[in-house]
Amino acid sequence: MTAPACQSGRGRAHYSRSLTEDQVSSTVENHLHSDGHPKARPRELPWKRVISKQHIGQLLSEDGPLSPQRRAQIRTVRGFDAASRRTAQKLIELQHGNRVVNAIISDRGRFFATLFMLDLHFRRHDEGIGLTPGRLKDLCVDQRICSATRAGALLSLMKLGGYIEPAPRRSDGRVRELVPTDRLIAQQRARWHCHLTGASAVIPEAGRALAALDDRQFFEATVRILANHFRAGFRFNDHTPAMRLFSERNGGMFVLFSLLVATQPGVSLQCQPIQVSISELARRISASRIHVLKLLRDAEAQGLLSRGEDGTVMILPPLENDIAEFFALSQLWLTYLTKTVLDHRDEAGPQPWSS
């Protein structure tokens, strides 16, 4: 893409009861509706649908709700640049740097592992067992998120931090089941709040999900439907390759977001030298100065950043494009899937929308 010319411009508790307690067939038809959804049999819940790579491809196709044309359109909406920076700023504020966690797993790994912890827990009523160390390790390895050793280390740290705790004892003492606490639930809600707040500025439909964030059933269904699509192979990095370096490093995404929020909307990023404090960036992500310096040097070697002799950094066109693509896709993605959940709720009427 040709770069634009420079111009102005909560306590701890278990979520052990599930809205998916009713059993439905796990076999679904693989045909697609015109809106990109797998065709559902009667009473099939959207968050229980079997998602395939074909379904992901349909969503991202030229006729799909997450098409390249739709993403390009979102990027031209007035206020998109400002909304992206607000989202980045909120995510930075939400981040609580942890040197030990940053030492064992990347930003991408932490994102997926946390979502999969919640997903495994909420599958308990369908599969007879929820989150266990073994199930999480197997899923992380199968999905190529991280090694079993790193997944186990992250679980241990989250238990120490009060995000995960042992479930009440089962009759089978060999099963070491875990459950998320309200602290982990609140953290995930806060992350979605950051994204949906930004999305609602350019996609009014996102406001529905923002208003529903405190609903327990909505939260569970959203975890399930997001995880199902990620299990089927959806990855943001496939569409934003210039951001891969940052997402694969510990604290890398927060370094990138920090650079973004230091710029002004409406002006090409390659026209905005950013004064960088390596020490401040390192402090923000609880990492060493050497870690941050290596990240910036590697990004420069890949043609993503340029670094001046005066200590400034400029974001180059490939990375500028993919930053915008990331926010456009994440806004459309989260809005679309939460809309799927909320549409089901509205169609279900006054009866419990799990049935």
N, C-alpha and C positions, 0 to 999 in steps of 0.2 A: 504494500500500500504506500502510495506516495505521501510523504509527510506534508502537512499543510504549511503554508507560508507563515512567518512570524507575524502575529497581529494581536491587538489588545482584545481585548475582548470584554436464701430462706431456711431454716432448720433442717433437720435430717428426717427423712421418712421414706418408706418403701412405696414404689409404684407397682404393687404386686397384682392388683386386679386389672384385668385387661378388657378393652372394649371388643376384643376379638375372641371372646369365650365360645361363641357359637361356632360349630365346625362347618366348614364348607368344603366342596370338592377342591382338591389341589391341582386338578387337571383342567386346563382352560384351552379354548380354541386359540389358535395362533393367528387368526385373521385380525386385521386392523380396521378400526373405524376410520372415517375420513379425517378425524381430529388427531389421529396418531395413537389412540388408546387401543390396547388389546380388546377384542370383542368379549364382553362379559356375559357369562351365563346368569340366569336369574339368581338374585340374592348374593352374587359374588361381590365381595368388598374390594374397592379399588386398591387398597393397600395389601391385599392378599393375592392379587393377580400375578401370574408367572410372567416375568418380564424377560425378553430375549434381546439379543443384539439387533434383530430385525426391528423390534419396537423402538429401540434407541435410534436406529438409522432413520426410521420414519419420522420421529420427532424432529430430527435435525435436517431432514430433507428439504428441498425447495418448497414443498407444500406443507411442511410441518410447522407447528407453533414456535419452534426454536430455530427456524431457518436462518441461513446467513442474511437473507434480505430483511427479516424481522429484526435481527440483531443490529444490522446497519441502520435501520430506521430508528431504533431506540437510541442509538448513538447521536442522532441528529436532533433529538428532542431538546428543546430549550431547558436548561437546568441539569442535563445529564452529567456534565463535567463536575458541577458543584455537588450534586448528589453523590457521585462516586467518591469525592474527597471527604464528604461527611461520613460516608460509610467507612472509609479507611480510617478516619480519625476515631470513630467510635470503636472500631476493632482494636486499634492501638490502646485506647483507654481500657478496654475490656481485658487485654492481655496482661496477665500477671506473670512476669518472667520468673522462671524457675531453673536455676543453673543445672540441677541434677536432671530434670526432665529434658532440658535442651541438649544435654550431653548424650542422651540415649536414643532419641527419636526425632525425625524431621517434622516440620510443620505439617506436611502432607500426611505423614504417618500418624501423628497425633489426632488430626482431624478425622481420619477414617476410623482409627481404632476406637475413639470415643463414640462415634455414631454407631459402630458395630456393637459396642458394649450395650448400648441402649436397645438396639434392634434385637440382639439375642435375648435380652431380658423380656421384651415384649412378645417374643415368639413362644414364650413358655406355655401358654394355654393351647397353642396349636401343636407344639412339638413335644410337650411333656417335660421339657427341661429348658432352663433359661441360660443365663450367663455363667459359664464355668471357665477356668483358665484354659483347659484343653480346647474347648470350642472356640474361644477367641483366638488362640494361637493358630489353630487349623485354618480359621477364616482369614486371618491376616496373611498367612503364608499362601493360601490358595488365591487370594486377591492381589498378591505381590505388594503388600503394604509394608511389611517389615518381617524380620525373622521371628521365629517363635520365642527366642531368648529376649528380644527387645519387647515383644508384646507382653511377656510375663513380667519383665522389669517395670513396664509402664503400669500394669495392674497393681503391682506391689506398691508403687509410689502413690497411686490413686487411692489405695486403701489407707495408706498413712495420712493422706491429705483429706480424708473424709468424703471422698467422692464415690467410693464403693465400699460395701461392707458385707460380711457373710450373711447369707439367707438363714432363716430359721432352719433348724436341723430337719432333714428328711429322714424317712424310715430307712433309706439306703444310705448308710453313713459313708459309703465310698464316694458319693457325689459331693463335690465341694462347690456348691452353687453360691453365686454372689448376686447382690442387687444394687442398683444405683440409689444413691441418697438424693434428697432434695437439692443438695449442693450441685450435683452433676446436672440434674434436671434444669436448675436455674441457670447454670452456665450455658447450656445448649439453647435455652430460650433466649438468653441475652444475645447470643451470636446471631440467631435468626432475627431478633429485633433490630440489630444493626443493619442487616441486609434488607429487611422489609421496609424499614424507615426510608432508606435510600431509594428503594424500588418504588415506593408509593408516590414519590415526587415525580416520577415519569410514567408509571403504570398505575392508574387509579385502582385497578383490581387488587393490587397488593395490600390495600388498606383493609380488605376483608380479613386477610390472614393476620395482619397486625392486630386487629381487634380481637381475634380468637386465640391469641398466643397463650392466655392463661387457662384455656379449656383443656383439661386433662386428656379427654378423648381425642381432641384435635392434635395435641402434642404427640400422643402415641401413634396415631394414624400417619402423621407427617414423618415421624422417624421411620416407620415401616416402609412407606412409599418411596422415600428418598433412598433408603438402604437397598431396596429391591432394584432400583435403577443403577445404583453403584455396583451391586453384585453382578448385574448384567453387563457391566463393562464401561459405563459412562465415566469419563474422566475429563476434568476441565483442561488438564495439560495437553490433551489431544487437540484442543482448539486454541490454546494459548502457549505454544511451545517456547516462546521467549521467556515465560515466567517459570519454566520448569526448574531452572537453576535455583531460583529463590525458594520455591516450594519444597525442594528436596534438601534444603539446608536448615539447620536448627535456627529458628528465629528469622529466617530469610524473608518471609513474607512481610514481617513487621518492619524490617529494614526498608523493603520496597515501599510499603505504605507510608513510612516516615518520609521518604523522598517525595512521594506524590503529594502529601499534604503540605509540603514546603513550597509547592508551586501554585500558580494562579490559574483558575479555570478560564477557558476561552483563549489561551495562548499556547502555541505549540510547545511541548515539553523540551524539544531540542533547542529552543530559544531561551530557556530559563536555567542559567547556572544556579546550582543549589549549593549553598555553603554547608559543608558537612563536618560534624564533629564526630570523629570515630569513637571517642570516649563516651559521648552521650548515646550513640547508637548501641554500643556494647552494653552500657548500663541498662538501657531500655529492654534489651532482650536477655539480660543476665548472662552475657557471654564475654569472651575475652576480646581485646582490641585486635589481636592476631586473627581471630575468627572472622570479625567484620571486615578487616582489611583483605583477607583472602577472598571473601565473597565479592567485594567490589573489584578486586583485580581480576578474578575469574569472569565476572560480568563484562569487564572491559575487554578481556581477551576474546570473548564471544561476540563482541560488537553490540552489546546491549547498553553500555554506558561509555561515556568519555570522562576522563579525569584530568582536571587542569592542574598546572603547577601551583596555583594559589589555593589548592585544596578543595575546589569546587567540583561538582559532579553534574553531568547533564544526561538525561535519559534520551536515548537515540530512537529513531523511528520504529525498528522492529519491536522494541519493548513498549514504546508508547502505544502502538497499535494493539498489542496484546493486553495491556492494562485495560484499555477501553473495552476490548472484546470480553475480557474476564467479567467486568462489571455488568455489561449488557447481557451476557449469557447467564450469569448468576441471578440477575434480577428476573429475567424471563423464566428461568428454570424453577426457581423457588416459587414464583407467583403461579406458574402453570400447575405445578404439582399440588400446592396448597389449595388452589381453586378446585382441583379434582376431588380433594377430600371434602371441601366445604359444599360443593355441588351435591355430593352424595348425602351429606347431612341435611341439606335443604329438601332434597327429594324424599328422604326417609320420613320427614314430617315429625309429629310429636312423639312417635315411638322411638325407643332406643336405636340410634343409628348404627349399632353393631349388628342388628338383626336384619 
